[in-house]
Amino acid sequence: MTEAHPVLGLDDVVHQRVRLGILTIAHEARRVEFSYLRTHLDLTAGNLSKHLSVLEAAGLIEVEKGYEGRRGRTWITLTVAGTTALTEEIGRLKQLIARVEKT
């Protein structure tokens, strides 16, 4: 029996370009503020909110709303499931890269 191609294991929720960026930045920062993501991923607030909703519904991030001084803030952190999903996605991408480099 042949092994499944690594592309079949890519997670559509994680693999989407913007969501992969959100997860990667959240992993690097441990806790990231909404406006930082919006600026660094060059998104509108509405677009970022939609992607965050998808990730939150999948259980990959936690969204915390609060205040810093008088300004409302939103912070995003990865869940354990989010860290696992990101790690698995990166592993599959590495498998794909290895296959391309080998040929």
C-alpha positions as CSV (number, residue, x, y, z in Angstrom):
1,M,0.0,0.0,0.0
2,T,1.4,3.4,-1.0
3,E,1.7,6.2,1.5
4,A,-0.7,9.1,1.0
5,H,0.7,12.2,-0.7
6,P,1.5,14.9,1.9
7,V,-0.8,17.4,0.2
8,L,-3.8,15.3,1.2
9,G,-3.0,16.1,4.9
10,L,-3.0,19.9,4.5
11,D,-5.6,21.5,6.7
12,D,-7.8,23.9,4.7
13,V,-8.5,26.0,7.9
14,V,-4.8,26.3,8.7
15,H,-3.3,26.4,5.2
16,Q,-5.1,29.5,3.9
17,R,-2.5,32.2,3.5
18,V,-3.8,34.8,6.0
19,R,-4.8,32.2,8.7
20,L,-1.3,30.6,8.4
21,G,0.1,34.0,8.9
22,I,-2.1,34.6,12.0
23,L,-1.1,31.3,13.5
24,T,2.6,31.8,12.8
25,I,2.7,35.3,14.3
26,A,0.6,34.2,17.3
27,H,3.1,31.3,17.8
28,E,6.1,33.6,17.7
29,A,4.6,36.3,19.9
30,R,2.7,34.0,22.4
31,R,0.0,36.8,22.6
32,V,-0.6,39.2,19.8
33,E,-2.8,42.3,19.6
34,F,-5.4,42.7,16.8
35,S,-3.9,45.9,15.4
36,Y,-0.4,44.3,15.1
37,L,-1.9,41.4,13.0
38,R,-3.9,43.8,10.9
39,T,-0.9,46.0,10.1
40,H,1.6,43.2,9.6
41,L,-0.7,41.1,7.4
42,D,-2.0,44.1,5.5
43,L,-5.6,43.4,6.2
44,T,-8.8,45.4,6.9
45,A,-10.3,45.0,10.3
46,G,-13.3,43.3,8.9
47,N,-11.2,40.8,6.9
48,L,-9.0,40.0,9.9
49,S,-12.1,39.5,12.1
50,K,-13.5,37.0,9.6
51,H,-10.3,34.9,9.7
52,L,-10.1,35.1,13.4
53,S,-13.7,33.9,13.7
54,V,-12.8,30.8,11.5
55,L,-9.7,30.0,13.7
56,E,-11.7,30.6,16.9
57,A,-14.5,28.3,15.8
58,A,-12.0,25.6,15.0
59,G,-10.6,25.9,18.5
60,L,-7.1,27.0,17.2
61,I,-7.0,30.4,18.9
62,E,-8.5,32.2,21.9
63,V,-9.7,35.8,21.5
64,E,-9.5,38.0,24.6
65,K,-11.1,41.5,24.7
66,G,-10.2,44.0,27.3
67,Y,-8.9,47.5,27.9
68,E,-5.5,49.0,28.0
69,G,-6.1,52.4,29.6
70,R,-9.3,53.7,27.9
71,R,-8.7,51.9,24.6
72,G,-10.5,48.7,23.8
73,R,-8.0,46.0,22.8
74,T,-8.3,42.5,21.4
75,W,-5.5,39.9,22.0
76,I,-5.1,36.6,20.3
77,T,-3.3,33.5,21.7
78,L,-2.9,30.0,20.2
79,T,-4.6,27.1,22.0
80,V,-2.8,23.8,22.4
81,A,-4.8,22.6,19.4
82,G,-3.6,25.6,17.4
83,T,0.0,24.8,18.2
84,T,-0.5,21.2,17.2
85,A,-2.3,22.2,13.9
86,L,0.4,24.7,13.0
87,T,3.2,22.1,13.8
88,E,1.5,19.5,11.7
89,E,0.9,21.9,8.8
90,I,4.6,22.9,8.8
91,G,5.6,19.2,8.9
92,R,3.5,18.5,5.8
93,L,4.9,21.5,4.0
94,K,8.5,20.3,4.8
95,Q,7.5,16.9,3.3
96,L,6.3,18.6,0.1
97,I,9.5,20.7,-0.1
98,A,11.6,17.6,0.4
99,R,9.8,15.9,-2.5
100,V,10.4,18.8,-4.8
101,E,14.0,19.2,-3.8
102,K,14.6,15.4,-4.3
103,T,13.4,15.5,-8.0
